[in-house]
Amino acid sequence: MKWMNDVFREHLDKCVIVFIDDILVYSQSKEEHAWHLRIVLNKFREQKLFAKLSKCSFWQRKIRFLEHVVSAAGIAVDPGKIVVITEWPTPKMLQMFVVS
């Protein structure tokens, strides 16, 4: 993880987020995104890194990353991860527990 952070240090929190071997490239516009992708892919080439194409997603407006959904609206918890809580049945009876 430290090595990947060192490789992308100058771009971290500007257009790149790295978590172990997961990399997220984000941008404000399509033109900017094309430039950011070029930067990241050139870093891959310089460092002789390889990405598995089947695990890559390009030009996404919304993406799941580390249990979150990232989009232009911001970062939110993945709804699939909190469905158990949001669909928890409402209690029908009130029970009191007395601790003595």
C-alpha positions as CSV (number, residue, x, y, z in Angstrom):
1,M,0.0,0.0,0.0
2,K,2.8,2.4,0.9
3,W,4.5,1.7,-2.4
4,M,1.3,2.5,-4.4
5,N,0.8,5.7,-2.4
6,D,4.4,6.7,-3.2
7,V,3.9,6.0,-6.9
8,F,0.8,8.2,-7.0
9,R,1.7,10.6,-4.3
10,E,1.6,13.8,-6.4
11,H,-1.9,12.9,-7.5
12,L,-3.5,11.6,-4.3
13,D,-6.6,13.5,-3.3
14,K,-6.4,15.6,-6.5
15,C,-7.6,13.0,-9.0
16,V,-6.6,9.6,-7.5
17,I,-7.5,7.5,-4.5
18,V,-5.5,4.4,-3.7
19,F,-6.4,1.6,-1.3
20,I,-4.0,-1.3,-1.4
21,D,-4.4,-2.3,-5.1
22,D,-7.7,-0.5,-5.9
23,I,-7.3,2.8,-7.7
24,L,-10.1,5.4,-8.3
25,V,-9.5,8.2,-10.8
26,Y,-12.0,11.0,-10.5
27,S,-12.5,14.3,-12.4
28,Q,-14.8,17.2,-12.9
29,S,-15.1,16.9,-16.7
30,K,-14.6,14.4,-19.5
31,E,-11.6,16.3,-20.8
32,E,-10.0,16.4,-17.3
33,H,-10.8,12.7,-16.8
34,A,-9.1,11.8,-20.1
35,W,-6.0,13.7,-18.9
36,H,-6.1,12.1,-15.4
37,L,-6.4,8.6,-17.0
38,R,-3.5,9.3,-19.2
39,I,-1.4,10.3,-16.1
40,V,-2.4,7.2,-14.2
41,L,-1.8,4.9,-17.2
42,N,1.6,6.5,-17.8
43,K,2.5,5.9,-14.2
44,F,1.5,2.2,-14.7
45,R,3.8,2.0,-17.7
46,E,6.8,3.8,-15.9
47,Q,6.5,1.5,-12.9
48,K,5.9,-1.6,-15.0
49,L,2.5,-2.2,-13.4
50,F,-0.4,-4.1,-15.0
51,A,-4.1,-3.8,-14.5
52,K,-6.5,-6.7,-15.2
53,L,-8.9,-5.2,-17.8
54,S,-11.8,-7.3,-16.6
55,K,-11.6,-5.5,-13.2
56,C,-11.4,-2.1,-14.7
57,S,-14.3,0.3,-15.3
58,F,-13.8,3.4,-17.4
59,W,-15.9,6.6,-17.8
60,Q,-18.4,5.8,-15.1
61,R,-20.7,8.5,-13.6
62,K,-21.3,6.4,-10.5
63,I,-19.2,3.6,-9.1
64,R,-19.0,1.4,-6.1
65,F,-15.6,1.8,-4.3
66,L,-14.7,0.4,-0.9
67,E,-18.3,-0.2,0.3
68,H,-19.4,3.3,-0.9
69,V,-21.0,4.8,-4.0
70,V,-19.1,7.6,-5.5
71,S,-20.7,10.1,-8.0
72,A,-20.9,13.7,-8.8
73,A,-23.3,14.1,-5.9
74,G,-20.6,13.0,-3.5
75,I,-19.9,9.8,-1.5
76,A,-22.6,7.7,0.1
77,V,-22.7,4.4,1.8
78,D,-23.6,1.6,-0.6
79,P,-27.4,1.1,-0.1
80,G,-26.9,-2.7,-0.4
81,K,-24.8,-2.7,2.7
82,I,-27.4,-1.0,4.9
83,V,-30.6,-2.7,3.6
84,V,-30.7,-5.0,6.7
85,I,-31.0,-1.9,8.9
86,T,-33.4,0.0,6.7
87,E,-35.7,-2.9,6.3
88,W,-35.6,-4.0,10.0
89,P,-39.2,-4.7,11.0
90,T,-40.8,-2.2,13.3
91,P,-41.5,-3.6,16.8
92,K,-45.2,-4.4,17.4
93,M,-44.9,-4.7,21.2
94,L,-43.1,-2.7,23.8
95,Q,-41.3,-4.8,26.3
96,M,-39.7,-3.6,29.4
97,F,-36.7,-5.2,31.0
98,V,-36.1,-4.5,34.6
99,V,-32.6,-5.0,35.9
100,S,-32.4,-5.6,39.6
